[in-house]
């Protein structure tokens, strides 16, 4: 069984770093949604702190302020990333936290995950975190949404 309550914040943050790096590599804008299960502690945290998506979205996606609320997560969160190119072409990529932890057991190790995340914050795309997880995300099959978005209507973080 995958330990989902131990270090979800660091594990989810690692995934956010990878998605952000992939978006830069592909010259795409990305919107990351975390879809939490009913009863997840994140809802209590967000309410207590008076946070909203707009408030969180004002920060750089990999900043401590943008990631802070994820540390309240205690569920098998579904992570959705919508990549949008300048011409409006879009791709949806989904994964469950438990899937990523099954594929990469080190995400269950609080010490290793913290070290990888700290390294990614310092060195960015050259970090071992990005180099380890990026190939796995590149292999994931996304869903072409078959629609185009007008990028001028979106706020970039």
Secondary structure, DSSP 8 states (H G I E B T S, - for coil): ----SSSHHHHHHHHHHHHHHHHHHTT-EEEEEEE--TT-HHHHHHHHHT--HHHHHTS-TTSHHHHGGGGG--S--EEEEEEE-TTSEEEEEEEEHHHHHHH-GGGG-HHHHHHHHHHHHHHGGGSHHHHHHHHHHHHS--EEEEEE--GGGS---
